[in-house]
C-alpha cells in the first residue's frame, strides 16, 4: 500500500498541543486551508478545509517552539482519514489528519528567523560550532564583512 503524501498551505487555527507519551515527543495542531475561487467575475474565499496535523520526535519539539496560532505554515506529510463520532445523535464525521514530515512558515506571507537546535545527546562541539560560539562571544557586529567561507575579512588600514 502506498501512502498519500500532501502539501498544505494554510493558517494555524489554534495553539500547538505538546505531550510526551512513553518519552516520545508529539505535537498536534490544526491548519485551515481556504482556497480563493472566482465567482461571477470576482475573487472570493472558498470553504475552509481543516486538517489535524501531528508531528513526532525532534520535529514535534521544533514545532512546539516555533509555530503559533494564526501563523501561515506549509505542512508536508502523510494524509490519513479517521471516522469520528461526536455522539448524542450527531452523525459520524471524517477527520483529515496529516502525519507531518516537514513543517515551516510560509515565507510568501512574512519573514522568520532560523535557529539550529543543539542536539541534546551531543558529546562535543564540532569545530564549526566552536567557531560560531567564539564569534558570538567576541560580539562581531552585523557590519563585519565575511569571505566566501564565512570567515571575517581582515580590514586593511586606509593609507
Residue, then its C-alpha position, 0 to 999 in steps of 0.5 A: x500500500x502506498x501512502x498519500x503524501x500532501x502539501x498544505x498551505x494554510x493558517x494555524x487555527x489554534x495553539x500547538x498541543x505538546x505531550x510526551x507519551x512513553x518519552x516520545x515527543x508529539x505535537x498536534x495542531x490544526x491548519x485551515x486551508x481556504x482556497x480563493x475561487x472566482x465567482x461571477x467575475x470576482x475573487x472570493x474565499x472558498x470553504x475552509x478545509x481543516x486538517x489535524x496535523x501531528x508531528x513526532x520526535x525532534x520535529x514535534x519539539x521544533x514545532x512546539x517552539x516555533x509555530x503559533x496560532x494564526x501563523x501561515x505554515x506549509x505542512x508536508x506529510x502523510x494524509x490519513x482519514x479517521x471516522x469520528x463520532x461526536x455522539x448524542x445523535x450527531x452523525x459520524x464525521x471524517x477527520x483529515x489528519x496529516x502525519x507531518x514530515x516537514x513543517x515551516x512558515x510560509x515565507x510568501x506571507x512574512x519573514x522568520x528567523x532560523x535557529x539550529x537546535x543543539x542536539x541534546x545527546x551531543x558529546x562535543x562541539x564540532x569545530x564549526x560550532x566552536x567557531x560560531x560560539x567564539x564569534x558570538x562571544x567576541x560580539x562581531x557586529x552585523x557590519x563585519x564583512x565575511x569571505x566566501x567561507x564565512x570567515x571575517x575579512x581582515x580590514x586593511x588600514x586606509x593609507 
